[in-house]
């Protein structure tokens, strides 16, 4: 069975976190960054470890790359070079620092690390943004996509812009089997709790929805391009009212660009009860289309694929029941309600993304 996805990214393939202490002395010598004063874990990340580091020479963000899908040092350096080129075009990023040897990745004890300047800023959910700031957010993502096409080498294009869709849409038969398996986990969990009750309710509800909409599975095909790969509130820092840095470029790759725009909106603008804030989505999407030169038909197709993806996706329940990893549990109520609401309000969601 394929690894489940959220935002188009495999999640259950990632090992759960284990205690780890970075080798600060050796790392800082490699970067000539002084001696450590304080080192505090940053707890927002689900896929890699980060540390707020203060040394005798300044403040830094130390990133430990341990996701097996993205931790290859050569691949990390290629992504680092991309962010450096984006910075030269004025995209708000935080490129890594180079070590004494000129490299931006340090491998110590078989682990890969990168040292970035510390960015003073905070994360902001879409509900905290004004209409104008939603417009700016959409324009920012559109500019990222446009600039990536400028800075990434042509030989890096693994798929033509109008070639086959890189990800086959979920097969409902596989999802029905997964629902049955997860229901078994829920029944066996003792002592039963409120999370189990919600999980059971959403699984049964989703099975009914899939039975009703199984004939709406998206076909292969669609426009692709270079994308950030994981654009959401925890990967964007604001300083005041303005975006200060887009971080975590581990999923940089060639994927459907419009789908990244829809996925990002579904994370930024979901309300606690599981509805999307459509006025904010509309402002964001209009600006994205202008900046990325995306057509309404591309956005409509992306809305359909991401809706289908959400309808078939249970990565949070797999983390909870298969791995015993509860870090994503707080996201589950809104995320699971969104699939139901989106199905009911499908036309309104599509209109918000494609209206001029």
C-alpha positions, -999 to 999 in steps of 0.1 A, spaced: 0 0 0 13 35 -9 22 59 19 -8 82 27 -4 118 18 -13 152 29 -6 183 8 6 158 -17 35 146 5 41 111 19 38 112 57 35 77 71 68 68 56 85 92 80 99 76 111 86 89 144 110 112 163 135 99 187 156 119 212 186 135 196 212 160 208 230 178 179 268 178 182 271 215 186 308 218 192 318 201 161 291 217 140 299 252 150 336 246 143 327 235 108 308 268 103 332 290 123 300 302 142 315 306 177 307 286 208 272 275 219 254 296 245 218 282 243 201 256 221 163 251 222 142 227 201 117 243 178 86 221 181 65 230 150 81 207 125 67 172 119 93 159 94 126 173 106 142 187 138 150 223 143 168 242 170 170 279 180 207 283 186 225 312 202 263 313 200 290 338 209 287 351 173 250 354 168 216 336 166 209 308 142 184 282 132 200 247 131 182 222 110 187 184 114 175 167 82 163 132 91 134 126 69 147 97 48 130 110 16 148 143 17 180 139 38 205 131 10 233 158 14 237 163 -23 199 169 -28 199 192 2 227 213 -13 208 215 -46 178 229 -28 200 253 -9 213 266 -42 178 271 -54 169 293 -24 201 313 -29 190 320 -65 154 329 -53 168 353 -28 187 371 -56 153 376 -73 138 391 -41 118 361 -29 118 362 9 138 331 19 165 323 45 194 307 25 218 286 46 252 297 57 283 281 41 308 263 63 346 267 62 347 243 32 321 263 13 294 236 16 260 244 31 255 209 45 275 194 74 274 156 78 284 146 113 280 110 126 259 101 96 234 130 102 229 159 79 227 195 93 223 230 79 228 263 96 205 292 87 203 328 100 177 332 127 147 351 113 127 371 139 91 365 129 59 346 137 36 322 119 1 335 109 -30 315 101 -52 328 73 -78 339 98 -53 364 111 -48 380 77 -67 409 63 -82 408 28 -52 427 15 -28 403 32 -46 374 17 -40 390 -17 -4 394 -8 -1 357 2 -16 345 -31 7 369 -50 37 356 -31 30 319 -39 24 329 -75 58 347 -76 75 317 -60 62 295 -88 71 320 -115 106 326 -101 113 288 -97 108 285 -134 135 311 -139 161 297 -115 158 259 -119 179 244 -147 160 230 -177 176 197 -172 160 195 -138 126 193 -154 116 157 -150 82 161 -166 70 183 -195 47 211 -185 17 194 -201 27 158 -195 10 131 -174 1 140 -138 29 128 -115 6 114 -89 -22 90 -97 -54 99 -78 -65 76 -50 -84 45 -59 -116 43 -38 -112 5 -35 -79 10 -16 -96 37 5 -125 14 15 -99 -12 26 -80 14 46 -112 26 63 -120 -10 74 -85 -14 87 -87 19 107 -121 10 121 -105 -22 134 -78 -1 151 -105 21 166 -125 -9 180 -94 -24 195 -81 8 212 -85 7 250 -95 26 269 -118 42 243 -117 80 243 -132 110 226 -106 108 197 -118 72 190 -154 84 189 -146 112 165 -124 89 143 -151 63 141 -177 89 132 -155 104 104 -145 70 90 -181 59 87 -191 92 73 -163 92 47 -172 57 36 -207 69 27 -194 100 9 -170 78 -12 -198 54 -21 -218 84 -33 -189 100 -53 -167 71 -64 -174 79 -100 -158 114 -97 -122 101 -94 -99 126 -113 -81 114 -144 -44 116 -150 -30 146 -167 -24 183 -159 0 211 -160 31 208 -138 60 230 -128 84 237 -100 68 241 -65 79 246 -29 61 214 -21 49 222 15 36 257 16 16 262 48 15 286 78 43 269 97 66 273 67 60 311 64 73 336 88 59 371 91 76 402 105 49 427 112 24 426 84 48 414 57 61 379 49 97 377 61 108 342 50 95 311 33 113 282 50 116 244 47 122 237 10 127 200 15 98 191 -9 110 213 -38 102 195 -70 81 193 -101 45 189 -93 11 205 -103 15 241 -94 -22 249 -91 -27 221 -67 -1 235 -44 -21 268 -44 -53 249 -36 -36 228 -8 -21 259 7 -55 276 8 -71 246 24 -46 248 53 -43 286 56 -80 293 54 -97 264 71 -119 274 101 -120 254 133 -153 238 124 -139 226 90 -153 253 66 -131 273 43 -131 311 47 -142 317 11 -139 355 9 -103 352 20 -98 323 -4 -112 344 -33 -88 373 -26 -58 348 -23 -67 328 -55 -73 359 -76 -38 372 -68 -22 338 -73 -37 334 -108 -24 368 -118 11 362 -104 15 326 -117 -4 332 -149 -26 303 -141 -59 298 -159 -93 293 -143 -95 258 -158 -62 249 -142 -75 260 -108 -108 242 -113 -90 210 -121 -67 215 -91 -97 221 -68 -112 188 -80 -80 168 -74 -73 182 -40 -109 177 -29 -106 140 -40 -72 138 -22 -88 150 10 -118 127 6 -94 97 5 -68 108 29 -64 95 65 -27 102 73 -36 117 107 -54 86 118 -26 64 105 -1 83 125 -24 80 156 -33 43 154 -5 27 134 25 46 148 12 58 182 22 93 171 -3 119 183 14 151 172 -11 157 144 -42 149 166 -51 186 172 -54 191 134 -78 162 129 -112 177 139 -110 206 114 -92 186 87 -117 157 88 -147 181 89 -133 200 59 -136 170 35 -173 168 44 -180 205 41 -160 207 9 -181 179 -6 -213 198 3 -200 232 -9 -181 219 -39 -194 245 -64 -189 274 -40 -153 264 -34 -146 260 -71 -161 294 -78 -139 310 -51 -108 298 -69 -118 307 -105 -138 339 -102 -122 369 -118 
